[in-house]
Amino acid sequence: MLMCRDLARIASDYIDGELGPMDTVSVKMHLMMCGHCRTFIGNLRSSVNLMKA
């Protein structure tokens, strides 16, 4: 099972769509169970979008 610290390491790759299918599924499963990581991913996604704008 993916741990929060593992997700933090691969979060940028996840947001950029650069993870393989198995890793993507692992992240999505973790995000279903972990509100803190959902918030983290949401904030990271917002930051990335802001930087692109």
mmCIF file of the N, C-alpha and C atoms, coordinates in Angstrom:
data_MODEL
# 
_entry.id   MODEL 
# 
loop_
_atom_site.group_PDB 
_atom_site.id 
_atom_site.type_symbol 
_atom_site.label_atom_id 
_atom_site.label_alt_id 
_atom_site.label_comp_id 
_atom_site.label_asym_id 
_atom_site.label_entity_id 
_atom_site.label_seq_id 
_atom_site.pdbx_PDB_ins_code 
_atom_site.Cartn_x 
_atom_site.Cartn_y 
_atom_site.Cartn_z 
_atom_site.occupancy 
_atom_site.B_iso_or_equiv 
_atom_site.pdbx_formal_charge 
_atom_site.auth_seq_id 
_atom_site.auth_comp_id 
_atom_site.auth_asym_id 
_atom_site.auth_atom_id 
_atom_site.pdbx_PDB_model_num 
ATOM 1   N N  . MET A 1 1  ? 0.840  -1.190 0.000   1.00 0.00 ? 1  MET A N  1 
ATOM 2   C CA . MET A 1 1  ? 0.000  0.000  0.000   1.00 0.00 ? 1  MET A CA 1 
ATOM 3   C C  . MET A 1 1  ? 0.879  1.246  0.000   1.00 0.00 ? 1  MET A C  1 
ATOM 4   N N  . LEU A 1 2  ? 0.481  2.213  -0.753  1.00 0.00 ? 2  LEU A N  1 
ATOM 5   C CA . LEU A 1 2  ? 1.205  3.473  -0.879  1.00 0.00 ? 2  LEU A CA 1 
ATOM 6   C C  . LEU A 1 2  ? 1.055  4.278  0.412   1.00 0.00 ? 2  LEU A C  1 
ATOM 7   N N  . MET A 1 3  ? 2.148  4.783  0.918   1.00 0.00 ? 3  MET A N  1 
ATOM 8   C CA . MET A 1 3  ? 2.145  5.608  2.124   1.00 0.00 ? 3  MET A CA 1 
ATOM 9   C C  . MET A 1 3  ? 2.150  7.083  1.710   1.00 0.00 ? 3  MET A C  1 
ATOM 10  N N  . CYS A 1 4  ? 1.768  7.954  2.633   1.00 0.00 ? 4  CYS A N  1 
ATOM 11  C CA . CYS A 1 4  ? 1.706  9.389  2.350   1.00 0.00 ? 4  CYS A CA 1 
ATOM 12  C C  . CYS A 1 4  ? 3.053  9.923  1.868   1.00 0.00 ? 4  CYS A C  1 
ATOM 13  N N  . ARG A 1 5  ? 4.124  9.510  2.509   1.00 0.00 ? 5  ARG A N  1 
ATOM 14  C CA . ARG A 1 5  ? 5.452  10.005 2.107   1.00 0.00 ? 5  ARG A CA 1 
ATOM 15  C C  . ARG A 1 5  ? 5.808  9.540  0.692   1.00 0.00 ? 5  ARG A C  1 
ATOM 16  N N  . ASP A 1 6  ? 5.343  8.350  0.300   1.00 0.00 ? 6  ASP A N  1 
ATOM 17  C CA . ASP A 1 6  ? 5.586  7.859  -1.056  1.00 0.00 ? 6  ASP A CA 1 
ATOM 18  C C  . ASP A 1 6  ? 4.798  8.683  -2.073  1.00 0.00 ? 6  ASP A C  1 
ATOM 19  N N  . LEU A 1 7  ? 3.571  9.001  -1.721  1.00 0.00 ? 7  LEU A N  1 
ATOM 20  C CA . LEU A 1 7  ? 2.751  9.819  -2.609  1.00 0.00 ? 7  LEU A CA 1 
ATOM 21  C C  . LEU A 1 7  ? 3.375  11.196 -2.792  1.00 0.00 ? 7  LEU A C  1 
ATOM 22  N N  . ALA A 1 8  ? 3.896  11.768 -1.717  1.00 0.00 ? 8  ALA A N  1 
ATOM 23  C CA . ALA A 1 8  ? 4.518  13.087 -1.808  1.00 0.00 ? 8  ALA A CA 1 
ATOM 24  C C  . ALA A 1 8  ? 5.688  13.090 -2.781  1.00 0.00 ? 8  ALA A C  1 
ATOM 25  N N  . ARG A 1 9  ? 6.411  11.978 -2.837  1.00 0.00 ? 9  ARG A N  1 
ATOM 26  C CA . ARG A 1 9  ? 7.560  11.885 -3.752  1.00 0.00 ? 9  ARG A CA 1 
ATOM 27  C C  . ARG A 1 9  ? 7.159  11.824 -5.216  1.00 0.00 ? 9  ARG A C  1 
ATOM 28  N N  . ILE A 1 10 ? 5.994  11.230 -5.495  1.00 0.00 ? 10 ILE A N  1 
ATOM 29  C CA . ILE A 1 10 ? 5.590  11.041 -6.894  1.00 0.00 ? 10 ILE A CA 1 
ATOM 30  C C  . ILE A 1 10 ? 4.422  11.931 -7.298  1.00 0.00 ? 10 ILE A C  1 
ATOM 31  N N  . ALA A 1 11 ? 4.036  12.865 -6.426  1.00 0.00 ? 11 ALA A N  1 
ATOM 32  C CA . ALA A 1 11 ? 2.861  13.706 -6.678  1.00 0.00 ? 11 ALA A CA 1 
ATOM 33  C C  . ALA A 1 11 ? 2.972  14.500 -7.976  1.00 0.00 ? 11 ALA A C  1 
ATOM 34  N N  . SER A 1 12 ? 4.125  15.084 -8.235  1.00 0.00 ? 12 SER A N  1 
ATOM 35  C CA . SER A 1 12 ? 4.287  15.873 -9.464  1.00 0.00 ? 12 SER A CA 1 
ATOM 36  C C  . SER A 1 12 ? 4.148  15.006 -10.706 1.00 0.00 ? 12 SER A C  1 
ATOM 37  N N  . ASP A 1 13 ? 4.731  13.816 -10.659 1.00 0.00 ? 13 ASP A N  1 
ATOM 38  C CA . ASP A 1 13 ? 4.599  12.898 -11.793 1.00 0.00 ? 13 ASP A CA 1 
ATOM 39  C C  . ASP A 1 13 ? 3.141  12.493 -11.986 1.00 0.00 ? 13 ASP A C  1 
ATOM 40  N N  . TYR A 1 14 ? 2.422  12.294 -10.895 1.00 0.00 ? 14 TYR A N  1 
ATOM 41  C CA . TYR A 1 14 ? 1.000  11.949 -10.979 1.00 0.00 ? 14 TYR A CA 1 
ATOM 42  C C  . TYR A 1 14 ? 0.213  13.079 -11.645 1.00 0.00 ? 14 TYR A C  1 
ATOM 43  N N  . ILE A 1 15 ? 0.429  14.292 -11.189 1.00 0.00 ? 15 ILE A N  1 
ATOM 44  C CA . ILE A 1 15 ? -0.284 15.444 -11.746 1.00 0.00 ? 15 ILE A CA 1 
ATOM 45  C C  . ILE A 1 15 ? 0.046  15.644 -13.223 1.00 0.00 ? 15 ILE A C  1 
ATOM 46  N N  . ASP A 1 16 ? 1.293  15.382 -13.582 1.00 0.00 ? 16 ASP A N  1 
ATOM 47  C CA . ASP A 1 16 ? 1.721  15.540 -14.978 1.00 0.00 ? 16 ASP A CA 1 
ATOM 48  C C  . ASP A 1 16 ? 1.332  14.357 -15.853 1.00 0.00 ? 16 ASP A C  1 
ATOM 49  N N  . GLY A 1 17 ? 0.732  13.322 -15.274 1.00 0.00 ? 17 GLY A N  1 
ATOM 50  C CA . GLY A 1 17 ? 0.324  12.142 -16.039 1.00 0.00 ? 17 GLY A CA 1 
ATOM 51  C C  . GLY A 1 17 ? 1.490  11.284 -16.493 1.00 0.00 ? 17 GLY A C  1 
ATOM 52  N N  . GLU A 1 18 ? 2.579  11.310 -15.733 1.00 0.00 ? 18 GLU A N  1 
ATOM 53  C CA . GLU A 1 18 ? 3.789  10.595 -16.127 1.00 0.00 ? 18 GLU A CA 1 
ATOM 54  C C  . GLU A 1 18 ? 3.984  9.262  -15.404 1.00 0.00 ? 18 GLU A C  1 
ATOM 55  N N  . LEU A 1 19 ? 3.017  8.855  -14.590 1.00 0.00 ? 19 LEU A N  1 
ATOM 56  C CA . LEU A 1 19 ? 3.134  7.575  -13.895 1.00 0.00 ? 19 LEU A CA 1 
ATOM 57  C C  . LEU A 1 19 ? 2.583  6.450  -14.766 1.00 0.00 ? 19 LEU A C  1 
ATOM 58  N N  . GLY A 1 20 ? 3.078  5.267  -14.535 1.00 0.00 ? 20 GLY A N  1 
ATOM 59  C CA . GLY A 1 20 ? 2.543  4.095  -15.215 1.00 0.00 ? 20 GLY A CA 1 
ATOM 60  C C  . GLY A 1 20 ? 1.167  3.752  -14.658 1.00 0.00 ? 20 GLY A C  1 
ATOM 61  N N  . PRO A 1 21 ? 0.469  2.851  -15.309 1.00 0.00 ? 21 PRO A N  1 
ATOM 62  C CA . PRO A 1 21 ? -0.901 2.507  -14.897 1.00 0.00 ? 21 PRO A CA 1 
ATOM 63  C C  . PRO A 1 21 ? -0.995 1.970  -13.461 1.00 0.00 ? 21 PRO A C  1 
ATOM 64  N N  . MET A 1 22 ? -0.068 1.127  -13.059 1.00 0.00 ? 22 MET A N  1 
ATOM 65  C CA . MET A 1 22 ? -0.120 0.546  -11.710 1.00 0.00 ? 22 MET A CA 1 
ATOM 66  C C  . MET A 1 22 ? 0.108  1.619  -10.640 1.00 0.00 ? 22 MET A C  1 
ATOM 67  N N  . ASP A 1 23 ? 1.065  2.504  -10.868 1.00 0.00 ? 23 ASP A N  1 
ATOM 68  C CA . ASP A 1 23 ? 1.325  3.575  -9.912  1.00 0.00 ? 23 ASP A CA 1 
ATOM 69  C C  . ASP A 1 23 ? 0.147  4.545  -9.847  1.00 0.00 ? 23 ASP A C  1 
ATOM 70  N N  . THR A 1 24 ? -0.457 4.822  -10.979 1.00 0.00 ? 24 THR A N  1 
ATOM 71  C CA . THR A 1 24 ? -1.616 5.710  -11.017 1.00 0.00 ? 24 THR A CA 1 
ATOM 72  C C  . THR A 1 24 ? -2.765 5.130  -10.203 1.00 0.00 ? 24 THR A C  1 
ATOM 73  N N  . VAL A 1 25 ? -2.998 3.840  -10.351 1.00 0.00 ? 25 VAL A N  1 
ATOM 74  C CA . VAL A 1 25 ? -4.055 3.177  -9.577  1.00 0.00 ? 25 VAL A CA 1 
ATOM 75  C C  . VAL A 1 25 ? -3.725 3.231  -8.090  1.00 0.00 ? 25 VAL A C  1 
ATOM 76  N N  . SER A 1 26 ? -2.472 3.020  -7.736  1.00 0.00 ? 26 SER A N  1 
ATOM 77  C CA . SER A 1 26 ? -2.062 3.086  -6.331  1.00 0.00 ? 26 SER A CA 1 
ATOM 78  C C  . SER A 1 26 ? -2.311 4.470  -5.747  1.00 0.00 ? 26 SER A C  1 
ATOM 79  N N  . VAL A 1 27 ? -1.978 5.501  -6.509  1.00 0.00 ? 27 VAL A N  1 
ATOM 80  C CA . VAL A 1 27 ? -2.209 6.873  -6.044  1.00 0.00 ? 27 VAL A CA 1 
ATOM 81  C C  . VAL A 1 27 ? -3.704 7.114  -5.874  1.00 0.00 ? 27 VAL A C  1 
ATOM 82  N N  . LYS A 1 28 ? -4.497 6.724  -6.853  1.00 0.00 ? 28 LYS A N  1 
ATOM 83  C CA . LYS A 1 28 ? -5.944 6.958  -6.777  1.00 0.00 ? 28 LYS A CA 1 
ATOM 84  C C  . LYS A 1 28 ? -6.563 6.224  -5.597  1.00 0.00 ? 28 LYS A C  1 
ATOM 85  N N  . MET A 1 29 ? -6.115 5.016  -5.330  1.00 0.00 ? 29 MET A N  1 
ATOM 86  C CA . MET A 1 29 ? -6.625 4.265  -4.180  1.00 0.00 ? 29 MET A CA 1 
ATOM 87  C C  . MET A 1 29 ? -6.253 4.966  -2.877  1.00 0.00 ? 29 MET A C  1 
ATOM 88  N N  . HIS A 1 30 ? -5.018 5.439  -2.798  1.00 0.00 ? 30 HIS A N  1 
ATOM 89  C CA . HIS A 1 30 ? -4.583 6.150  -1.604  1.00 0.00 ? 30 HIS A CA 1 
ATOM 90  C C  . HIS A 1 30 ? -5.404 7.422  -1.406  1.00 0.00 ? 30 HIS A C  1 
ATOM 91  N N  . LEU A 1 31 ? -5.636 8.148  -2.486  1.00 0.00 ? 31 LEU A N  1 
ATOM 92  C CA . LEU A 1 31 ? -6.383 9.404  -2.394  1.00 0.00 ? 31 LEU A CA 1 
ATOM 93  C C  . LEU A 1 31 ? -7.832 9.177  -1.957  1.00 0.00 ? 31 LEU A C  1 
ATOM 94  N N  . MET A 1 32 ? -8.401 8.019  -2.296  1.00 0.00 ? 32 MET A N  1 
ATOM 95  C CA . MET A 1 32 ? -9.759 7.708  -1.853  1.00 0.00 ? 32 MET A CA 1 
ATOM 96  C C  . MET A 1 32 ? -9.830 7.576  -0.335  1.00 0.00 ? 32 MET A C  1 
ATOM 97  N N  . MET A 1 33 ? -8.724 7.165  0.284   1.00 0.00 ? 33 MET A N  1 
ATOM 98  C CA . MET A 1 33 ? -8.725 6.903  1.725   1.00 0.00 ? 33 MET A CA 1 
ATOM 99  C C  . MET A 1 33 ? -8.082 7.999  2.556   1.00 0.00 ? 33 MET A C  1 
ATOM 100 N N  . CYS A 1 34 ? -7.362 8.933  1.934   1.00 0.00 ? 34 CYS A N  1 
ATOM 101 C CA . CYS A 1 34 ? -6.572 9.886  2.704   1.00 0.00 ? 34 CYS A CA 1 
ATOM 102 C C  . CYS A 1 34 ? -6.937 11.328 2.343   1.00 0.00 ? 34 CYS A C  1 
ATOM 103 N N  . GLY A 1 35 ? -7.676 11.955 3.209   1.00 0.00 ? 35 GLY A N  1 
ATOM 104 C CA . GLY A 1 35 ? -8.090 13.337 2.984   1.00 0.00 ? 35 GLY A CA 1 
ATOM 105 C C  . GLY A 1 35 ? -6.931 14.315 2.968   1.00 0.00 ? 35 GLY A C  1 
ATOM 106 N N  . HIS A 1 36 ? -5.921 14.045 3.780   1.00 0.00 ? 36 HIS A N  1 
ATOM 107 C CA . HIS A 1 36 ? -4.754 14.936 3.812   1.00 0.00 ? 36 HIS A CA 1 
ATOM 108 C C  . HIS A 1 36 ? -4.044 14.943 2.463   1.00 0.00 ? 36 HIS A C  1 
ATOM 109 N N  . CYS A 1 37 ? -3.888 13.780 1.867   1.00 0.00 ? 37 CYS A N  1 
ATOM 110 C CA . CYS A 1 37 ? -3.216 13.705 0.561   1.00 0.00 ? 37 CYS A CA 1 
ATOM 111 C C  . CYS A 1 37 ? -4.094 14.274 -0.544  1.00 0.00 ? 37 CYS A C  1 
ATOM 112 N N  . ARG A 1 38 ? -5.423 14.126 -0.420  1.00 0.00 ? 38 ARG A N  1 
ATOM 113 C CA . ARG A 1 38 ? -6.310 14.761 -1.406  1.00 0.00 ? 38 ARG A CA 1 
ATOM 114 C C  . ARG A 1 38 ? -6.125 16.271 -1.367  1.00 0.00 ? 38 ARG A C  1 
ATOM 115 N N  . THR A 1 39 ? -6.034 16.819 -0.164  1.00 0.00 ? 39 THR A N  1 
ATOM 116 C CA . THR A 1 39 ? -5.796 18.255 -0.023  1.00 0.00 ? 39 THR A CA 1 
ATOM 117 C C  . THR A 1 39 ? -4.440 18.628 -0.600  1.00 0.00 ? 39 THR A C  1 
ATOM 118 N N  . PHE A 1 40 ? -3.424 17.833 -0.301  1.00 0.00 ? 40 PHE A N  1 
ATOM 119 C CA . PHE A 1 40 ? -2.076 18.086 -0.806  1.00 0.00 ? 40 PHE A CA 1 
ATOM 120 C C  . PHE A 1 40 ? -2.056 18.089 -2.333  1.00 0.00 ? 40 PHE A C  1 
ATOM 121 N N  . ILE A 1 41 ? -2.658 17.088 -2.944  1.00 0.00 ? 41 ILE A N  1 
ATOM 122 C CA . ILE A 1 41 ? -2.694 16.993 -4.412  1.00 0.00 ? 41 ILE A CA 1 
ATOM 123 C C  . ILE A 1 41 ? -3.484 18.171 -4.989  1.00 0.00 ? 41 ILE A C  1 
ATOM 124 N N  . GLY A 1 42 ? -4.595 18.520 -4.356  1.00 0.00 ? 42 GLY A N  1 
ATOM 125 C CA . GLY A 1 42 ? -5.379 19.663 -4.825  1.00 0.00 ? 42 GLY A CA 1 
ATOM 126 C C  . GLY A 1 42 ? -4.590 20.957 -4.781  1.00 0.00 ? 42 GLY A C  1 
ATOM 127 N N  . ASN A 1 43 ? -3.871 21.165 -3.695  1.00 0.00 ? 43 ASN A N  1 
ATOM 128 C CA . ASN A 1 43 ? -3.048 22.375 -3.572  1.00 0.00 ? 43 ASN A CA 1 
ATOM 129 C C  . ASN A 1 43 ? -1.904 22.378 -4.576  1.00 0.00 ? 43 ASN A C  1 
ATOM 130 N N  . LEU A 1 44 ? -1.282 21.232 -4.764  1.00 0.00 ? 44 LEU A N  1 
ATOM 131 C CA . LEU A 1 44 ? -0.187 21.132 -5.735  1.00 0.00 ? 44 LEU A CA 1 
ATOM 132 C C  . LEU A 1 44 ? -0.702 21.387 -7.144  1.00 0.00 ? 44 LEU A C  1 
ATOM 133 N N  . ARG A 1 45 ? -1.857 20.824 -7.452  1.00 0.00 ? 45 ARG A N  1 
ATOM 134 C CA . ARG A 1 45 ? -2.466 21.026 -8.771  1.00 0.00 ? 45 ARG A CA 1 
ATOM 135 C C  . ARG A 1 45 ? -2.774 22.507 -8.999  1.00 0.00 ? 45 ARG A C  1 
ATOM 136 N N  . SER A 1 46 ? -3.307 23.167 -7.982  1.00 0.00 ? 46 SER A N  1 
ATOM 137 C CA . SER A 1 46 ? -3.597 24.598 -8.087  1.00 0.00 ? 46 SER A CA 1 
ATOM 138 C C  . SER A 1 46 ? -2.325 25.402 -8.303  1.00 0.00 ? 46 SER A C  1 
ATOM 139 N N  . SER A 1 47 ? -1.269 25.048 -7.596  1.00 0.00 ? 47 SER A N  1 
ATOM 140 C CA . SER A 1 47 ? 0.011  25.744 -7.758  1.00 0.00 ? 47 SER A CA 1 
ATOM 141 C C  . SER A 1 47 ? 0.567  25.572 -9.156  1.00 0.00 ? 47 SER A C  1 
ATOM 142 N N  . VAL A 1 48 ? 0.499  24.361 -9.677  1.00 0.00 ? 48 VAL A N  1 
ATOM 143 C CA . VAL A 1 48 ? 0.996  24.082 -11.035 1.00 0.00 ? 48 VAL A CA 1 
ATOM 144 C C  . VAL A 1 48 ? 0.195  24.895 -12.053 1.00 0.00 ? 48 VAL A C  1 
ATOM 145 N N  . ASN A 1 49 ? -1.132 24.900 -11.900 1.00 0.00 ? 49 ASN A N  1 
ATOM 146 C CA . ASN A 1 49 ? -1.974 25.650 -12.835 1.00 0.00 ? 49 ASN A CA 1 
ATOM 147 C C  . ASN A 1 49 ? -1.703 27.143 -12.761 1.00 0.00 ? 49 ASN A C  1 
ATOM 148 N N  . LEU A 1 50 ? -1.464 27.644 -11.550 1.00 0.00 ? 50 LEU A N  1 
ATOM 149 C CA . LEU A 1 50 ? -1.152 29.052 -11.379 1.00 0.00 ? 50 LEU A CA 1 
ATOM 150 C C  . LEU A 1 50 ? 0.167  29.407 -12.062 1.00 0.00 ? 50 LEU A C  1 
ATOM 151 N N  . MET A 1 51 ? 1.150  28.547 -11.937 1.00 0.00 ? 51 MET A N  1 
ATOM 152 C CA . MET A 1 51 ? 2.454  28.794 -12.563 1.00 0.00 ? 51 MET A CA 1 
ATOM 153 C C  . MET A 1 51 ? 2.372  28.738 -14.083 1.00 0.00 ? 51 MET A C  1 
ATOM 154 N N  . LYS A 1 52 ? 1.479  27.899 -14.596 1.00 0.00 ? 52 LYS A N  1 
ATOM 155 C CA . LYS A 1 52 ? 1.311  27.804 -16.054 1.00 0.00 ? 52 LYS A CA 1 
ATOM 156 C C  . LYS A 1 52 ? 0.614  29.035 -16.619 1.00 0.00 ? 52 LYS A C  1 
ATOM 157 N N  . ALA A 1 53 ? -0.203 29.678 -15.792 1.00 0.00 ? 53 ALA A N  1 
ATOM 158 C CA . ALA A 1 53 ? -1.020 30.821 -16.266 1.00 0.00 ? 53 ALA A CA 1 
ATOM 159 C C  . ALA A 1 53 ? -0.229 32.058 -16.451 1.00 0.00 ? 53 ALA A C  1 
# 
